[in-house]
Amino acid sequence: MFRLMKELVEVPVERKQKNTSPLPYHGWIGPCTQVSLLYEGFGIGDVSNFDSVKDFAQLMWPEGHPRFW
């Protein structure tokens, strides 16, 4: 899991910014100067739903990343 998290953090910022949501504190939350420049948050709409996780993985890795989902 930690290896996959490292790969997620290494995704280009431009791609992370595509993970959006109209709900507060959902989607991608970039470095936060109030907390730490190292802080990042990733929100997935419904993590218990296979399609939501698959959609998130395809957004982060359009070329594919079968180990993530």
C-alpha positions as CSV (number, residue, x, y, z in Angstrom):
1,M,0.0,0.0,0.0
2,F,2.8,2.4,0.9
3,R,4.4,1.8,-2.5
4,L,1.2,2.6,-4.3
5,M,0.7,5.8,-2.2
6,K,4.2,6.9,-3.2
7,E,3.2,6.4,-6.9
8,L,0.1,8.4,-6.3
9,V,2.0,11.3,-4.8
10,E,4.4,11.2,-7.8
11,V,1.5,11.8,-10.3
12,P,1.9,15.1,-12.1
13,V,0.0,18.0,-10.4
14,E,-1.9,18.7,-13.7
15,R,-3.4,15.3,-13.5
16,K,-4.2,15.5,-9.8
17,Q,-6.0,18.7,-10.3
18,K,-8.5,16.9,-12.5
19,N,-9.8,15.0,-9.4
20,T,-12.4,17.6,-8.5
21,S,-15.7,17.6,-6.6
22,P,-18.4,20.2,-5.8
23,L,-18.3,19.0,-2.2
24,P,-15.9,20.7,0.3
25,Y,-12.7,18.8,1.1
26,H,-13.3,16.2,-1.6
27,G,-11.3,15.8,-4.8
28,W,-7.6,16.7,-4.7
29,I,-6.4,19.1,-2.0
30,G,-3.0,20.4,-2.9
31,P,-0.2,21.5,-0.6
32,C,-1.7,23.4,2.2
33,T,0.4,26.2,3.7
34,Q,-1.7,26.3,6.9
35,V,-0.9,22.6,7.6
36,S,2.3,21.7,5.7
37,L,3.6,22.0,2.2
38,L,3.9,18.2,2.3
39,Y,0.2,17.7,2.8
40,E,-2.0,16.4,0.0
41,G,-5.5,14.9,0.1
42,F,-7.2,12.7,-2.5
43,G,-11.0,12.2,-2.3
44,I,-12.7,9.3,-4.1
45,G,-16.5,9.7,-4.3
46,D,-17.4,6.2,-3.1
47,V,-14.5,4.0,-2.2
48,S,-16.7,1.0,-1.6
49,N,-17.8,1.2,-5.3
50,F,-15.5,-0.5,-7.7
51,D,-16.4,1.8,-10.6
52,S,-15.5,4.9,-8.5
53,V,-12.1,3.5,-7.6
54,K,-11.5,2.5,-11.2
55,D,-12.5,5.9,-12.5
56,F,-10.1,7.5,-10.0
57,A,-7.3,5.2,-11.1
58,Q,-7.9,6.0,-14.7
59,L,-7.9,9.7,-14.0
60,M,-4.6,9.5,-12.2
61,W,-3.0,6.9,-14.6
62,P,-4.7,7.2,-18.0
63,E,-2.2,4.7,-19.4
64,G,-3.4,2.2,-16.9
65,H,-2.4,1.0,-13.4
66,P,-4.1,-2.4,-12.7
67,R,-2.3,-2.8,-9.4
68,F,-4.1,0.2,-7.9
69,W,-7.6,-1.1,-8.5
